[in-house]
Every structure is written in structure tokens, then in C-alpha cells.
């Protein structure tokens, strides 16, 4: 019998203050600004509760149309600024596990579905990976045949997808036009849904730290996969590289490889993933060109490539294991690239025209807006120098905020994205009460009636399209004074808007009556027919008007 666990909080290290938040929990985790708690419910179900202050907890509301009758398991995948990503399982059949990928609103309580059949394994690990160092770029593997897989009539068929706006829109990974041998792919003339790049992901890794990207090598991704309609077994795959955050890719080797970044991505090391080898493949110019190096006389199996956590060093350790008749033995090889560079790169923020770095915009166009702004990242432009410990990611900068566009919005709670790109209400469901947001967000002054859209929390766009504010604003309960002040309906503003125009109208009406109507007989003569203006008492301009 498992031991009961409770969630307890304290403000003085449990000396005098002790508050039981939940009497019974399965577990909890802290991610970003949120604390998520898994609480047991009736009939072997689970419920998720979220807090941003550690005091007030609200139940997470998942869209019911995507879920089964019982909510039995979910995986918290982490948080972006202002949102939590959660994977809720909808199929627990062995070797056919998958579920719905969801994303929360800014306070973590209301979720919308992003993808309906994202792959997971029996341990709850999910094929979901955020590109480190970049905003809103995420890769997932989806199950293309969820119904047949859950019924057991077919094995899961996986396809990789990528988003560049935090999950609002997804697309298949665009394959390179040629492979590493300069040949075209067999499916090259087919549409993207029949010929895209697919990568083995989180659920298959021996070491979960071996991610596609590195926080210090901005924009770089390496993965093992294939070009085709579906993901193939790993032994039939190749190694691919992207240097622009997953927008474009190129094939490096016709075999699955392990990889490691060094010197912020200017050095990259590849070795065979499972086959015995005596060589490594490397690049010292950020993946532009590649060379090979024989590091041992006897072929060995490389179990891991190790460097410092920040991926900023020039030295790597190869942890190997060799097998023979007499047994196995482990060896460690050190590979140092320090002698490959003439000097350390010069960085001068005060004189940027005479150093070895420049700011660059990620993507195909410098004018591209992501999350409502244009951003640039610092990178070195000379290949004869090494970066060292310079924290390149600290020099990320937003160059301008853009006008809001459709890509800055996602579908609201109980809405789904239709094939035409619009957000429509799920049949049989109702929009959430718009005033609920007033209780969940402290200090909120106003709310709008549901439009089906909500602004992506990461977006900093200004003006432009306002899909989430199609109705007139309404004051939150208790915030009427602040609402009136914000919209200028108080004090002097009220006087200027309503009283002053009314006084002007009265004065004009009095002037017309006094100078024209009254002196020409008053209202009693309004029904008379006059053949000319000679009957006017005073034939002046005011009288004629």
C-alpha cells in the first residue's frame, strides 16, 4: 500500500506556520511561474490544479471534446512565458500510446488543444521539444493513424511537425532538396504531407539530455531521421542539421549519429551512434564544412560525448566501450580543438564595426515578425577565432514591435481551428464566461465577450488586428472607477464629452430661435406657405437660415 502524500506550505520553514493545501496528491512540479499539482479524483481519475502565487489554486480546465470519459494521466511539459504545455493521454494501449497536446492561458487554468495525437511512451515521456534559445519554436511527433493504432490493427506511424508561433500553427518539416551525396530524394516531387523530414525524438533517447538544440548554439538543431511519408526505424536513418531554427535542413551523414556542440556551435562533433568506430566527424565553422579524425587505432563503441553544460568549451570527452573475447573495457578519449583557431574572437559593443560579431535575424527574411516583434541574435562572423565564455545569448535584442496579425492569435477555450484557419466553437459546447478572467487575473480592469480568439502570451504586437477584442469592453466587478478612468468617462472627461457639447447645442438653438424664429412670428408661422422672402421681418442671413 502506497504512502499517502499531502501538499503543505509554510512561510517560516515549518517552524510555526504550516498550511495543508491538498490532503492527498499524486505529485507536483514547478515550471516557470506556475506550480502544477496532480490530485486523485473519484473512479481512479486525476485532476490538475494550478497556482501562480502558491496560495490560490484553480482547477485546470481541459477541452472535453478531445478527452475520453476518464482523465487518467497527463504530463506537464514545461512552460513558456505566460503559458503551460500539458500532454493529456487519450490512448494507453501498449505500444499505441498518444494524447492531446494542450496549452494554457496566461494563468494556467484554461487550456486549448494544439495537436490531437502527439506520441508518448508507456512511461509518460512525450515527443515534444522546444528549441532552446529561441522563442516559440517546438517540434513534436504525431501519430498519423491513431484509430488503427489504438485498436491494435496497425503499428504507430509517426510524422514530425514544427511550429514557429508557440503552437498556434503546425507544419511538416521541409526536407533538403538533395541528400549528403548530392542525390534527390525519391519522394522529392510529392507534396509536403507525403515527403517531409521526420526525426526520432524524446521517447527514444537513452539520455534525455541529448536534445536537438543547445541554448548556447542559437538556431542550431541536429537530429536523426529520414525523408519520406513516415518516420523509419533508427538504423535506416541519417543525420540532419539546421542552422536557422528548423526552417531549413541538410543531410550530414548516411547513418545515425551522436552529436555534441562546442564553442557556442562553432564546433560540432559527430560519432556513430551504435556501430563500432575509430573516427569522428567534426566541423569548426558552424557546420559549413566537415572533416574526419581518427581518434583510436582500435574500433570502439562510443557511449557518450561529454563537454561542459554550456556547450562553450573546445574540449570533448568520448566515453567508449570495447568488446573482446576476454570481456569489455571502458576508455575515455579527450579531443581538444583549441589548436584549430588562431585567436579568441574580439567583441566590442562600443565599436561593433571592428569586432568579430554581428547581429542576425533568424529566418528567411529580416522583416519576419515572430510573436509580434523582430528580434536579432549575436553570432560570430569570422571562422579563424573561437568565442570562449562570452554569453552570446545575453545579447538577444528586440529591434521593433510589429502590428498584430492573425499569427499572433490562437483559438480560445472550447474553440478549434477549422481548415480555413478560423476559430470556431465546438459543436455542443459554450464559450467560457468572459467575466471569469476578472477573478483569475488580479488587477484586471476590463473584459471582452468571447470572440473565439485569444492573443498568444508571448506576443508583444501593438495595434493592427484585434481578433480578441471584437466587442465593447465591460468593467470587471469592483473596477468600475478604474474602467471609467481608463476610458475617460469620469470627472473632467465626462464634462468634456457630454456636458460641453450639450451646452453648445443649447446656445446655438437659443441663438437661432432668438435671432430668427421668434422675430418672424415664432413657431406659429411654420405651417404658412410663402411665395418669396419679402415677408420676413428682417431680411438678413440669419433669418434666411
Legacy VTK file of the C-alpha trace (Angstrom):
# vtk DataFile Version 3.0
C-alpha trace
ASCII
DATASET POLYDATA
POINTS 545 float
0.000 0.000 0.000
1.465 3.335 -1.080
2.023 6.018 1.495
-0.373 8.965 1.405
1.192 12.272 0.361
-0.062 15.748 1.179
0.996 19.151 -0.104
1.884 21.531 2.716
3.166 25.117 2.597
4.939 27.349 5.099
6.303 30.878 5.295
8.838 30.170 8.078
10.418 26.816 7.148
7.622 24.945 9.003
8.597 26.232 12.436
5.249 27.835 13.318
3.388 28.337 10.054
2.020 25.167 8.404
-0.862 25.093 5.926
-2.218 21.929 4.239
-3.001 22.866 0.639
-4.092 19.389 -0.510
-4.735 16.463 1.777
-3.881 13.885 -0.889
-1.812 14.316 -4.065
-0.095 12.136 -6.658
2.708 14.652 -7.192
3.525 18.228 -8.115
6.060 20.198 -10.116
7.179 23.771 -10.523
7.589 25.061 -14.068
8.237 28.684 -14.951
5.870 30.876 -12.953
3.481 28.007 -12.227
3.046 25.222 -9.694
1.008 22.259 -11.002
-0.449 19.638 -8.652
-1.878 16.231 -9.643
-4.754 15.353 -7.313
-6.563 11.967 -7.212
-10.258 12.034 -8.054
-13.136 9.558 -7.923
-13.089 6.414 -10.128
-9.283 6.367 -10.450
-9.199 9.728 -12.218
-6.809 12.670 -11.924
-7.327 16.405 -11.704
-4.752 19.154 -12.221
-4.663 22.285 -10.072
-2.535 25.329 -10.895
-1.285 28.321 -8.904
0.927 31.288 -9.664
1.227 32.537 -6.085
1.308 29.313 -4.049
-1.843 30.331 -2.207
-4.848 30.212 -4.517
-5.246 27.073 -6.645
-7.619 26.733 -9.600
-8.560 23.527 -11.405
-7.158 23.271 -14.914
-9.965 23.064 -17.451
-9.249 20.796 -20.428
-11.484 20.826 -23.559
-13.881 17.909 -23.060
-14.419 17.164 -26.740
-10.843 15.874 -27.128
-10.743 13.719 -23.989
-12.044 10.299 -23.091
-14.594 9.763 -20.336
-11.880 9.387 -17.708
-8.891 11.677 -17.210
-6.267 9.192 -16.027
-2.848 10.616 -16.871
-1.157 13.777 -18.055
2.409 15.033 -18.486
3.466 18.595 -17.719
5.911 19.514 -20.472
7.086 22.867 -19.131
6.105 26.464 -19.588
6.783 29.372 -21.838
6.314 32.942 -20.688
2.686 33.041 -19.611
1.601 29.510 -20.598
1.904 25.832 -19.615
2.165 22.940 -22.071
0.452 19.721 -20.993
0.053 16.354 -22.728
-3.170 14.562 -21.733
-3.215 10.855 -22.589
-6.107 9.606 -24.742
-4.716 6.139 -25.598
-2.886 3.947 -23.074
-2.787 0.781 -25.169
0.702 -0.772 -25.054
2.857 0.390 -27.990
-0.008 2.675 -29.078
0.234 5.480 -26.520
-0.594 9.018 -27.603
-2.572 12.014 -26.427
-3.613 15.635 -26.887
-1.064 18.441 -26.648
-2.596 21.423 -24.857
-1.550 24.935 -23.940
-2.889 27.138 -21.170
-3.880 30.747 -20.921
-1.761 33.250 -19.014
-2.780 31.994 -15.555
-2.572 28.285 -16.393
-6.211 27.406 -15.827
-7.909 27.279 -19.252
-6.397 25.044 -21.948
-6.818 24.728 -25.704
-5.820 21.775 -27.894
-2.852 22.255 -30.226
-2.415 18.732 -31.672
-4.719 15.772 -31.081
-2.427 12.704 -31.423
1.064 13.522 -30.123
3.261 10.489 -29.489
4.210 9.301 -25.985
5.568 6.101 -24.442
4.376 3.947 -21.543
6.496 5.957 -19.089
4.666 9.192 -19.910
7.553 10.657 -21.938
6.327 12.752 -24.878
7.844 13.562 -28.274
7.822 17.278 -27.543
10.862 19.521 -27.674
11.256 23.267 -27.531
14.201 24.730 -29.433
16.499 26.186 -26.798
17.435 29.842 -27.025
14.593 30.723 -29.414
11.041 31.839 -28.790
8.091 29.633 -29.660
9.746 27.021 -31.904
8.655 23.491 -30.938
8.962 20.068 -32.575
6.586 17.141 -31.954
5.954 13.696 -33.391
2.329 12.920 -34.149
0.616 9.567 -34.718
-0.741 9.555 -38.272
-3.013 6.523 -37.717
-4.329 6.981 -34.160
-7.542 4.982 -34.539
-5.956 1.890 -36.096
-3.022 2.062 -33.670
-5.304 2.204 -30.620
-7.347 -0.698 -31.995
-4.174 -2.746 -32.435
-4.631 -3.333 -36.166
-1.516 -1.288 -37.099
1.714 -0.112 -35.515
2.033 3.595 -34.875
3.068 5.640 -37.917
4.881 8.814 -36.810
5.258 12.153 -38.582
7.278 15.125 -37.321
5.811 18.632 -37.136
7.153 22.045 -36.210
5.626 25.321 -35.055
7.194 28.789 -35.202
4.473 30.580 -33.188
4.183 28.627 -29.949
1.752 26.001 -31.218
-0.842 28.131 -32.965
0.123 26.750 -36.392
1.921 23.499 -37.262
3.557 22.222 -40.416
5.689 19.311 -41.537
9.476 19.774 -41.600
10.687 20.817 -45.030
13.286 18.344 -46.320
16.514 19.300 -48.049
16.408 19.201 -51.856
19.461 16.877 -52.025
20.958 14.288 -49.695
24.574 14.225 -48.452
25.650 12.544 -51.704
24.028 15.181 -53.899
21.143 12.920 -54.953
17.454 13.821 -54.987
15.115 12.041 -52.610
12.709 9.512 -54.114
9.658 11.409 -52.863
11.032 14.821 -53.811
8.271 15.664 -56.296
5.420 14.829 -53.906
3.570 17.246 -51.620
4.923 18.070 -48.171
2.484 15.743 -46.369
3.881 12.855 -48.437
7.534 13.921 -48.415
8.850 15.658 -45.303
11.623 15.258 -42.753
10.911 13.114 -39.672
13.144 12.919 -36.586
13.466 10.454 -33.717
12.664 12.355 -30.557
12.390 12.344 -26.778
10.649 8.984 -26.239
13.546 7.023 -27.788
16.566 8.666 -26.172
18.877 6.780 -23.848
19.926 10.120 -22.361
17.162 12.747 -22.294
19.804 15.493 -22.179
20.751 14.748 -25.811
18.395 17.367 -27.234
18.177 18.638 -30.802
19.352 22.099 -29.796
21.619 23.876 -27.342
20.921 27.131 -25.542
24.363 28.434 -26.448
24.267 27.435 -30.146
21.376 29.667 -31.171
19.420 28.419 -34.179
21.234 25.078 -34.472
19.459 21.699 -34.409
20.798 18.207 -35.094
18.647 15.099 -35.316
18.458 11.556 -36.633
15.689 10.824 -39.091
14.631 10.313 -42.688
12.859 11.978 -45.587
9.610 10.296 -46.591
5.963 9.928 -45.610
6.597 8.422 -42.145
9.433 8.020 -39.630
11.584 4.920 -40.266
13.454 2.784 -37.700
16.619 4.447 -36.460
19.036 2.061 -38.223
17.553 3.193 -41.568
18.014 6.893 -40.802
20.552 9.638 -41.462
21.841 12.643 -39.504
20.479 16.128 -40.320
21.430 19.704 -39.381
19.562 23.009 -39.297
21.244 26.355 -38.627
18.121 28.559 -38.787
15.905 27.162 -36.038
14.391 24.332 -38.094
13.288 26.324 -41.120
15.704 24.549 -43.482
17.740 21.328 -43.135
20.624 19.474 -44.755
21.746 15.870 -44.504
25.198 15.373 -42.950
25.781 11.609 -42.814
24.071 8.487 -44.146
23.957 6.946 -40.669
22.531 7.718 -37.223
24.988 9.722 -35.121
25.540 11.106 -31.675
26.355 14.801 -31.549
27.671 17.500 -29.282
28.114 21.257 -29.647
31.193 23.211 -28.578
32.205 26.874 -28.536
28.573 28.014 -28.908
28.053 25.909 -32.034
31.160 26.880 -33.973
32.497 23.381 -33.187
30.295 20.316 -33.768
31.329 16.688 -33.181
29.572 13.623 -34.605
30.275 9.928 -33.954
28.432 6.754 -34.887
25.510 6.063 -32.556
25.830 2.294 -32.155
28.288 0.768 -34.628
31.976 0.329 -33.595
34.073 3.163 -34.999
37.537 4.692 -34.852
36.752 8.083 -36.428
34.758 11.168 -35.568
33.331 13.756 -37.930
33.686 17.405 -36.974
33.149 20.976 -38.117
34.951 24.081 -36.853
32.995 26.600 -38.941
29.459 26.165 -37.586
28.573 23.296 -39.885
29.645 24.819 -43.206
32.357 22.203 -43.880
33.159 18.827 -42.326
36.299 16.774 -41.720
37.078 13.369 -40.169
39.596 12.488 -37.453
40.831 9.040 -36.374
40.900 9.097 -32.574
41.917 5.451 -31.912
43.659 2.540 -33.592
41.062 0.029 -32.467
37.374 0.418 -33.273
35.232 1.033 -30.243
31.626 1.795 -29.361
31.162 5.402 -28.244
28.606 5.518 -25.441
28.572 9.279 -24.955
30.180 12.596 -25.920
30.750 14.903 -22.966
31.602 18.594 -22.715
30.743 21.423 -20.310
26.997 22.028 -19.764
27.014 25.391 -21.539
28.487 23.839 -24.712
31.088 26.627 -24.781
34.313 24.602 -24.428
36.716 23.381 -27.119
37.482 20.052 -25.409
35.339 16.926 -25.629
35.481 13.557 -23.881
34.477 10.383 -25.729
33.260 7.695 -23.322
33.785 4.368 -25.112
33.332 0.678 -24.550
35.214 -2.015 -26.468
34.230 -5.687 -26.575
36.573 -8.641 -26.957
36.750 -12.346 -26.119
38.281 -11.552 -22.751
35.480 -9.124 -21.825
34.629 -5.459 -22.135
36.658 -2.447 -21.126
35.870 1.253 -20.937
38.135 4.011 -22.195
37.885 7.772 -22.277
39.389 9.812 -25.099
39.999 13.554 -24.911
39.692 15.602 -28.102
40.823 19.249 -27.959
40.073 21.733 -30.781
41.935 24.623 -29.169
44.748 24.436 -31.707
42.345 24.832 -34.641
41.883 28.564 -34.026
44.399 31.380 -34.328
42.920 33.626 -31.651
39.925 34.428 -29.490
37.211 36.470 -31.157
37.108 40.169 -30.340
33.850 41.563 -29.010
33.399 45.311 -28.684
29.850 46.611 -28.022
31.205 50.173 -28.159
32.763 49.614 -31.604
30.703 46.876 -33.309
32.054 47.683 -36.779
35.520 46.490 -35.785
34.866 43.250 -33.888
34.174 39.642 -34.925
30.425 39.550 -34.253
27.206 40.804 -35.773
23.506 40.639 -35.051
21.446 38.471 -37.373
17.729 37.848 -37.839
16.604 34.237 -37.764
14.605 33.072 -40.772
14.459 33.773 -44.465
13.597 37.463 -44.183
14.823 40.272 -41.968
11.299 41.669 -41.949
9.800 38.487 -40.491
7.858 39.085 -37.290
7.647 36.378 -34.628
5.473 36.925 -31.539
4.742 40.446 -32.628
8.320 41.646 -32.865
11.506 41.433 -34.862
14.461 40.013 -32.943
18.157 39.633 -33.652
20.804 37.367 -32.163
24.554 37.768 -31.818
26.880 35.402 -33.702
30.497 35.370 -34.766
31.348 36.125 -38.407
34.990 35.002 -38.506
35.938 31.315 -38.566
39.582 31.779 -37.544
38.691 32.673 -33.943
36.871 30.968 -31.060
34.144 32.538 -28.904
35.105 31.239 -25.459
32.949 32.124 -22.462
31.231 35.143 -23.993
27.481 34.794 -23.152
26.110 35.324 -26.648
22.508 34.665 -25.623
22.585 37.659 -23.268
22.766 39.977 -26.275
19.421 38.998 -27.779
17.517 42.149 -28.665
14.080 43.127 -29.957
14.526 45.632 -32.761
10.873 46.634 -33.153
7.312 45.630 -32.272
5.066 44.744 -35.202
1.375 45.287 -35.808
-0.817 42.414 -34.632
-1.660 39.843 -37.318
-3.545 36.533 -37.450
-0.457 34.570 -36.359
-0.409 36.493 -33.057
-3.677 34.828 -32.004
-4.728 31.298 -31.122
-8.123 29.657 -30.566
-9.803 30.295 -27.216
-11.218 27.741 -24.753
-13.856 25.437 -26.364
-12.919 26.690 -29.846
-10.988 24.768 -32.512
-9.057 25.747 -35.602
-11.073 24.988 -38.726
-9.450 24.006 -42.057
-9.887 27.575 -43.320
-7.798 28.878 -40.406
-10.641 30.463 -38.449
-11.536 29.559 -34.858
-14.987 28.007 -34.490
-16.966 26.976 -31.423
-17.002 23.234 -30.782
-20.481 21.914 -31.525
-22.495 21.375 -28.361
-20.201 23.482 -26.171
-20.494 27.043 -24.922
-17.883 29.793 -24.659
-16.427 30.319 -21.227
-17.866 33.095 -19.072
-15.823 36.131 -20.136
-16.014 37.694 -16.673
-14.205 34.689 -15.142
-10.910 36.200 -16.219
-11.509 39.063 -13.767
-11.315 36.636 -10.835
-8.243 34.851 -12.166
-6.117 37.879 -13.076
-5.663 40.272 -10.179
-5.957 43.929 -11.064
-7.683 43.353 -14.417
-9.881 46.355 -15.241
-11.995 45.122 -18.156
-13.023 42.087 -20.170
-14.456 41.391 -23.621
-17.086 38.964 -24.810
-15.552 35.776 -26.343
-14.576 36.135 -29.978
-13.074 32.655 -30.351
-9.533 34.048 -30.312
-7.018 34.921 -27.650
-3.668 36.640 -28.005
-0.587 34.423 -27.712
1.004 35.287 -24.335
4.470 35.705 -25.866
3.329 38.222 -28.472
4.299 41.868 -27.988
2.458 43.127 -31.086
0.830 46.547 -30.991
-2.211 47.866 -32.869
-3.219 46.149 -36.086
-5.652 43.229 -35.922
-7.579 42.785 -32.655
-9.321 39.439 -33.003
-9.751 39.089 -29.237
-11.470 42.463 -28.774
-14.370 42.447 -31.212
-16.920 43.561 -28.609
-17.103 46.681 -26.481
-15.143 46.418 -23.210
-17.006 45.749 -19.954
-15.765 46.678 -16.475
-14.710 43.906 -14.115
-16.751 43.741 -10.880
-15.426 46.294 -8.411
-13.273 48.006 -11.060
-15.864 50.453 -12.411
-13.923 53.512 -11.226
-10.699 52.320 -12.886
-12.654 51.382 -16.032
-14.204 54.856 -16.256
-10.834 56.455 -15.645
-9.176 54.308 -18.348
-11.789 55.192 -20.939
-12.103 58.814 -19.812
-15.682 58.523 -18.569
-15.155 60.380 -15.279
-14.706 63.882 -13.879
-13.322 66.316 -16.398
-13.502 63.803 -19.273
-17.233 63.308 -18.677
-17.670 67.095 -18.657
-15.790 67.485 -21.933
-17.505 64.607 -23.696
-21.124 65.175 -22.685
-21.762 68.474 -20.841
-19.792 70.845 -23.070
-21.388 69.651 -26.379
-24.835 69.871 -24.749
-24.229 73.482 -23.663
-23.025 74.389 -27.160
-26.161 72.823 -28.665
-28.418 74.784 -26.301
-26.661 78.066 -27.106
-26.921 77.500 -30.869
-30.612 76.605 -30.584
-31.285 79.722 -28.488
-29.426 81.935 -30.969
-31.399 80.583 -33.942
-34.697 80.969 -32.123
-33.968 84.418 -30.699
-32.483 85.956 -33.858
-34.692 84.248 -36.418
-37.737 82.255 -35.448
-39.121 84.443 -32.645
-38.708 87.748 -34.502
-40.502 86.352 -37.586
-43.640 85.274 -35.849
-42.436 82.273 -33.839
-43.379 78.661 -34.403
-46.949 79.589 -35.330
-45.857 80.573 -38.858
-44.111 77.250 -39.592
-47.164 75.945 -41.492
-47.594 79.002 -43.716
-46.817 78.986 -47.454
-44.662 81.934 -48.526
-44.005 82.734 -52.164
-40.863 84.761 -51.512
-38.617 86.117 -48.779
-40.225 89.604 -48.768
-42.461 88.711 -45.832
-39.543 88.262 -43.445
-39.403 90.926 -40.731
-35.628 91.176 -41.035
-34.296 90.007 -44.354
-30.822 89.014 -43.138
-28.692 85.876 -43.368
-29.775 84.503 -40.020
-33.460 84.843 -40.886
-32.993 83.018 -44.183
-31.283 80.124 -42.454
LINES 1 546
545 0 1 2 3 4 5 6 7 8 9 10 11 12 13 14 15 16 17 18 19 20 21 22 23 24 25 26 27 28 29 30 31 32 33 34 35 36 37 38 39 40 41 42 43 44 45 46 47 48 49 50 51 52 53 54 55 56 57 58 59 60 61 62 63 64 65 66 67 68 69 70 71 72 73 74 75 76 77 78 79 80 81 82 83 84 85 86 87 88 89 90 91 92 93 94 95 96 97 98 99 100 101 102 103 104 105 106 107 108 109 110 111 112 113 114 115 116 117 118 119 120 121 122 123 124 125 126 127 128 129 130 131 132 133 134 135 136 137 138 139 140 141 142 143 144 145 146 147 148 149 150 151 152 153 154 155 156 157 158 159 160 161 162 163 164 165 166 167 168 169 170 171 172 173 174 175 176 177 178 179 180 181 182 183 184 185 186 187 188 189 190 191 192 193 194 195 196 197 198 199 200 201 202 203 204 205 206 207 208 209 210 211 212 213 214 215 216 217 218 219 220 221 222 223 224 225 226 227 228 229 230 231 232 233 234 235 236 237 238 239 240 241 242 243 244 245 246 247 248 249 250 251 252 253 254 255 256 257 258 259 260 261 262 263 264 265 266 267 268 269 270 271 272 273 274 275 276 277 278 279 280 281 282 283 284 285 286 287 288 289 290 291 292 293 294 295 296 297 298 299 300 301 302 303 304 305 306 307 308 309 310 311 312 313 314 315 316 317 318 319 320 321 322 323 324 325 326 327 328 329 330 331 332 333 334 335 336 337 338 339 340 341 342 343 344 345 346 347 348 349 350 351 352 353 354 355 356 357 358 359 360 361 362 363 364 365 366 367 368 369 370 371 372 373 374 375 376 377 378 379 380 381 382 383 384 385 386 387 388 389 390 391 392 393 394 395 396 397 398 399 400 401 402 403 404 405 406 407 408 409 410 411 412 413 414 415 416 417 418 419 420 421 422 423 424 425 426 427 428 429 430 431 432 433 434 435 436 437 438 439 440 441 442 443 444 445 446 447 448 449 450 451 452 453 454 455 456 457 458 459 460 461 462 463 464 465 466 467 468 469 470 471 472 473 474 475 476 477 478 479 480 481 482 483 484 485 486 487 488 489 490 491 492 493 494 495 496 497 498 499 500 501 502 503 504 505 506 507 508 509 510 511 512 513 514 515 516 517 518 519 520 521 522 523 524 525 526 527 528 529 530 531 532 533 534 535 536 537 538 539 540 541 542 543 544
